Amino acid sequence: MRSLTEFGDLTPRNLTKRQRLVGLLAIAIGSVVLFYTVFYYLGMRTLEDRPRSIFHSLQIVVETMTTTGYGADSPWDSPWMNLYMVAMQFSGVLIGLATLRVLVIPLFEQTPLNLDDRLTPKRDHVVVAEYKRDTGVLLDELETLDVDYVLIESDEEEAKRLSDDGYQAINGDPEDAKDLERATIRKASLLITDAGDATASVVLTALEMNEDLRVVSFTESARRTAALAEVGVDRSVAPHALIGRRLAEKATTPVSIDGGPGGERLSEDVGGERDAGGEAPSATSGVGVREILVRRDSPLHGVLVGESPLAAHPSLTLVAGWFDGHLQVPPAPDARLTPNAVLVVAGPEDEIDALVGEVGGVSSPQAARHERIVVAGLGEGGRSAVEVLPATANATTIDEDESREPDVVGDVTEPGTLEAAGIDDASALVVTVDDDASALLTIAMARSLAPDVEILARVTDAAKTAPAFRAGADYVLSVQRVCARLVANEVYGERVVDFASQLRIVRVESAAFVGETLGELRERRDRGWTVVGVVRSDGVRTDAGIEVVESDEVLVAGSDEAIQEFERAVG
């Protein structure tokens, strides 16, 4: 949503239609008054032989146009001067009527508001044709990245609410060519649609009007991907399936950073996708990003972050920490480590492994491959999670719908159901149930039954991420947040290490950091982001003594908001 401070920087480019109309009216009135004043000044001097000052002439013009009187100058002797005054009177009445219609009447009339008047001029923008996953999260992401857009919302009240909140939204039917035209579809560069069964109709109508349009579609099922490609969709995303795959991969695949000459990949691919070349490059630098989970029986329980061996290690960077579901980047030295606190550490993988082995009561979920996994919920996300599990993983599925053919039929929130699925012996639980309330209860129940199991969960509402952590989850993905990041990645070309994670690591040019060491950059703790390392031709370097040079690329980590602020600052 736009803040009030943004309106102090209005330019013709971002003025709405109504604002431009009011501005043009003001310019027109000023020009007419100036014209009349100059010619009245000249007329009184040459035709009437009664010279007047320019300010007196302005006063007479204003009195005449507003019909408030004519002062001491009437009557006029010259026929031309009288005709001039009559013309001035008529034009004053017409300008008064125009002002009344443009400025006054809209303030009092009860006719429906035309939201189109609030749109700024558009070119090379994004048209969002319906969006069903918390529109505000997506639009905030686009506005933060300064991506121009128009949302076509079929619900009139919702469209008006979004427009009143400062978003570029109109009410309309995205299947209707006239409504797409209102969104300036012919000048758009990207169409994002989340219109369900109407997606094909929306896409075909839009491509008929702009064949160069790139199209991204959200769909409930990955099985529709081929059909949508046939109608012109360039990329189809099934969020539940994507997150299901991501959770399964999170449970079974270590994370590595690849900054060597072999490729651009900085983390494991999201949803099994690869680089444009087809093969995922291998890590050559031996540098990884790991999440270190503090268990209840850990000697680190109650220890200050600044006094922990993680913070004191010379070769490792303490990037971030989750405390009761709240992200700190970097963690405050005086923050206490509590059970289920998660610390994100970057550095040589062998050093991380050695540290985890030395410190009791902690685990690095990403360092190990879970072989005994329970999947709770066998919808689109659950099925996708099972499909990408490696052959070495033994998966047990739970769902209360027998037609989905789960291994255990029952309510995942019931302890008996989880016990029947072998939660006691499982090393990981993937929660992909359909509603957030059930997900939170499942997490809490599983944690009470199996304190050491790693719990990876999906929630729909971004606001439920913190409650899921408090319930006992080790890793949580929000459908709303992941979808917004996918769109940002698509339209902005943002090089995000892993846009399905709660922590964002981006790769940026080094200009803002040249001459400083990594240790010096990490000492600043009030920015909400930190520097992980530098990418060089020989790999990723994370040592505190490394000095940043112009040829480096810098890895910066932080929360969504902090990274967005950082990107705006370095421009």
Secondary structure, DSSP 8 states (H G I E B T S, - for coil): ---GGGGGG--GGG--HHHHHHHHHHHHHHHHHHHHHHHHHHHHHHTSS----HHHHHHHHHHHHTTS--GGG-S--SHHHHHHHHHHHHHHHHHHHHHIIIIIHHHH--S---GGGG----SS-EEEE---S-HHHHHHHHHHTT--EEEEES-HHHHHHHHHTT--EEE--TTSHHHHHHTTGGG-SEEEE--GGGHHHHHHHHHHH-TT-EEEEE-S-GGGHHHHHHTT-SEEE-HHHHHHHHHHHHHH----B--STT----S--GGG---TTSS-----S-EEEEEEEE-TT-TTTT-BGGGSHHHH-TT-EEEEEEETTEEESS--TT-B--TT-EEEEEEEHHHHHHHHHHSTTEE-GGGS--SEEEEE--SHHHHHHHHHS-TT-EEEEEES-GGG--SEES-TTSHHHHHHTTTTT-SEEEE--SSHHHHHHHHHHHHHH-TT-EEEEEESSGGGHHHHHHHT-SEEEEHHHHHHHHHHHHHH---BS-TTSSSEEEEEESTTTTT-BHHHHHT--SSSEEEEEEEETTEEE--TT-B--TT-EEEEEE-HHHHHHHHHHH-
